[in-house]
Structures are given as C-alpha cells and as structure tokens.
C-alpha cells in the first residue's frame, strides 16, 4: 500500500495547476478527510463538486490569475468540506444525509428565522418555506432544483442557511414595500414646506454638491460601507463591528476619522474650485435641505462589477 | 452601467456568509465590501445574518451562564446556610449524646433501685436454696418497680445479703474465713479480697494481725506471689471442674491442691471475676491499702500499658472491657482486653483511687455459697451468667461513682 501523502506536502508544490484539473493526490487527501463516502457520494461526484467549487471563484484568485497547486490546496483547505458533502448529499436525496441535516440544522434554522424576522410566526413560516425549497419541492423546467446546490463550502452550512433566510426576508420585505399602496405611503408625510429662497448662492451650492460627490468617490470601500451602514441603514456600531469583525470602538474611531476626512476633502475640493476660505466656510454652513444631493445615489454610484451573479435562487 | 442595473448583481449567499464569517481572502473580502458599500440590500442581509448568528451564540452561552448566575446569586446565602446546617448537626449530635447519657443514667439508677429494693420473703436464704439464689433473686428483683435509690432500701437489702452470704460450715471443705468475717472493720474490709481469694484457693491466709498501713514492698511482693499462685490454681481448678462436669477425666490428673471442694468452689468464678478489687473505704489508711492491693493485683495478673505511660494502680474488668486507673488518677477504658486504651473524661471529683466492679463481694459470696451447696449435694455446677456489669470508682475521699459501661459516671 502506497504511503498517504498529506495535503501539506502537496501544498508545497509551486507548480501551476492544470487548467480545469486538480492534483490527484490532493483529491485523494480531501476525499479521505471529507468522509464523503459515508453520505453515499461517489468519488467522481466528489471530484466534480470540488472542481466546480474551485473554478466558480477561480480558487479565490482574480479571474485572470492562474492558480498554483499550493493556492489550490490552500483554497480547498479553507472549505468546509464536511458541510459541502453533506449539502450535496442532501441535494442528491440521500436519506441518511437528510436525517443528519434535520438533526443538526432544523432547529437552528427555525431559531435563525425567528431572530431575523423578529416574530415567531413569521420566522417559522420563513423557515418552513426555505426548508421546503431545500427539500427540492420546487422544480424548474421539469428538473428538481435544490438551493443547496449553490452552496460551495466557502462558509459554514449554517451560515449559508442564515444568509439565505436573510436574503429571503429582505427580498420579501422590499418587494412588499414596493407594492404598498401610494396612499398609505403618503399618509404619515408632512405637507411640503413653503419654498424659501436659499441664502447660499446657487453657484456655491452646486460647487458644494460637486465637492461632496468627489469626496465620497475618493473614499475607500470600507469607508463608504461605514458611512452607508451608519448613516443610511442606521445600523448600530455593534452591528457594523460584527460584520467587519472588529471591535465596536474601532468602528467608532474609523467612522469619526472617515467623517472628518470627508469634510476635509470637501473643503479641499471647494478651495480647489476657486472659493475663498471665507466663502468655503459659508458654503459649508448652508442648509442641507438646500442641497440637491442624493447621498444614497452617490454612495451607490461607485458600484464595481465584481459580482455579476444573481442572488441565490 | 447604471447603479440600478448593477443592483441586480449581488454576491450569492455563499459569499455573503463567508464574508460574515470572515472566511474570505483579502481580495474577495475587498470585493464584497465594495459591493456592500453601495448595496443596501446586501448590507441588510449581512447584518441580519450576523444578528441571527449572534442570537444563536447567545442561546448557546445562556445555559451554562444561567447555572453560573444561579450559583453566584446563592454565593452569599451559602455562608449562613452552611452555618445553620452546621449548627443543626451539632445540636442533633449534642441532643443524641444527652439522650444516650440520660438513658445510661436511667439504666444505672434502675439497677441501683433494683439492687436496693427489699428482698422478697421467698428469697430469704435457706441452705438448700442458696445454689439457686443468684438466678432466683435476679428476675424477682428485676421485675420490681423502679425506685430511686435511697438509704432505707440500701440498708434493708444489706441484711439479706449478709444472711445469704452466711456460710454453711458443714457444706464447705475449704476455709471460709473471708465469708464469715464482718464487713464493719475497714482494715478487714481492705484485706477482704486477698483473704477471700486465699480462702477460695486454699492458700495461707494473710496474717490478720498485720496492719495494712505498715505494709511494705515485701508485703506487696508477697501478695504478688500469692496472686500468681492463685491464678495458676484457679486455672487448674477450672480445668478440673470442666473435666469433672463431663465425668470423663479423673480428678487426680490435675495435680495437688485441686480437691473437689476447691474446684467446685471456683466453678462460678468466671473470667469476669478474675480481678477482685478492694471494697470502698472511708479512711485514708484503708484507701492506701486498697491502692496497694489493687496495684499488686493489677501488676500480677494483667500488666497493662496505659497511654499515659504511668503504671496502673487499679484495674478491673468485665469480659473484654477493662478499666484502669493510673498513678495520676486518670481512668482508662479498654474494650478489647487491654489492647487499646481510651482515657475516660473526668466526671468525678477528687483523685480517682480505685475502680472495681460493683457488688463483687456479694456476688462472690453468693456464688461461693451456691458452689458449696452444690458440691455438698454432689451435683455438677454450672457457671451463672452475670447481669450487666456496673463499675464503681472511688476517689481519695471515699466517694463512689458508678457506671454501666465505664464511660459515663454518676455519683452514688
């Protein structure tokens, strides 16, 4: 019997991996580590699943980069292999896998749904709906579709379930809000105020709008995320901190620094447009209601085209 | 590409969950963050997913935390609770001990009352009835109503005892001077054990004219020798008695000095009576004689090693239970024939001088009388079982304390 080579030894190789292929020794090691045979998966299916998971995001690299064997091994080591094979076994209809899935994830799924919706009835409904989808009751073009097929093991299966629940809930909420009757929407809105001529000249206001847009475009992704989550979504510092994986105080400091930097950049931009110092200060003292600036649009204008996939089915 | 169109493209749940779990590399994380900065929908999804994960983690932490909180809340209350529990345990222990002591005292008092109760007329000693007297009197006395000990019954009971212990000269083949002597003289009372013992085993009696106050070490040595001889003769007599009772062995096999009368006279002397202690005396001289006699007897028969390291001046025993007083006046109790000794808590005043089994003289006298009558009738004798032992402790002022088992002592 040939000695078993470990993933670590395989990962030492700096050789570029073959296009659309994974090293056989690495696959052997992963096959043994995943215990996929216990869920009724065959080796060729396992290899196909791994290849699909790796190539879907190019092993975590840029699209045009060619992964080496080490990068491939590092990518696969970062996968939740156990959850991945379980999800695929469930999608394939393995009864034992389903029993295990129900035992492990059914109750946490319900609790997560209740936490997301903030209501037990809605939460149970949401969980049941997703569970029915997971079980493959939905068909597309005559083929049974299971959302578990979109799980690729980048995070935990439970995390994926929570995120999917949150997607369902947010989509439903946004859709229902969009379909809300207009009369209901306008009910709580105050009548428009009488138009008063702005004290700040229109030229300076337009320059201010332009300076703000330029300043926000110059911000990094994290700063923009902080500003959007805090000022637009009105998330708490703790919520933002949990998403970013940092301490609440760190978020507070970063937010303060980002706000100050943005203000400085706006001042700098205004000076750059030829305004005097005094004029700049007067411009910054303008009533925000006089501005025709949509910060939401501004923040969303710098969208990258990194994600071209649809949301999870 | 407009923002509106770009919003149609979102990271899938796999990427968002991996981002929320910080499982992505720097490049992918930056891409997701870039998207989150401009996508309110995905920010909301990630925030909700993180909230749900936090709630699940809090639920997992809640169970052990509840235990810790319960324990912490009771932390301060545990101290008085432990104190109350300890107090309750101590109270129960003390209560049980008092109850036990009261029961023992009541038992001692009951026995005292029984012994001091007047003898029924039918128990009046007759020469023929003496053999059965220890057995016949016992049950009658026990069934008598319990009375507090008083002087009147004590005197009343002394009379029948005296009459009961009166020997029948024609029935005895051995000198019975000890049984005949009156108990009034302190000097004679002090010598009583030795004299009686010598009479029982047929040895030479102690010179009656010698004053006990003038006893010297030579006297003590002489008594030691006598005591040893007495013990040897006693063993021989017992063996002979056993053989005689079975009627299988000739009496002559057991050597000289083992006559029929002697052997039958010692049949009732069981192991519980091997050590005979002097009777209580009120005078100091008599007490000294008591000490000397007890000391020599104890040293000769059963040399003991008390925990105090001091020699024993008085020893008595009842079965495996032994009591000993050392030179300092401390009383020791052994439940295993002297193997281990425990000091008895002092419950008497003065200096403990003598410890002995209570009523030993009377019992010996009765036993000897019954043996004599049995021997005269030629019947085989049987060892009479003794009632529960009652010990007496005498201090240097002649005051007496009694105890059932040697641990709890009450004044008489």
Interface residues (C-beta under 8 A of the other chain):
Chain A: X57 X60 X61 X62 X78 X108 X111 X112 X113 X115 X116 X150 X151 X152 X153 X154 X155 X156 X158 X159 X160 X162 X163 X164 X165 X166 X167 X169 X170 X171 X174 X221 X222 X223 X224 X225 X228 X229 X232 X233 X235 X239 X242 X243 X245 X296 X297 X299 X300 X301 X302 X303 X304 X305 X306 X307 X308 X309 X310 X311 X312
Chain B: X1 X3 X6 X7 X8 X9 X10 X11 X12 X13 X14 X15 X16 X17 X18 X19 X20 X21 X22 X23 X24 X25 X27 X28 X30 X31 X33 X34 X35 X36 X37 X38 X39 X40 X41 X43 X44 X45 X46 X47 X48 X49 X50 X51 X52 X53 X54 X55 X56 X59
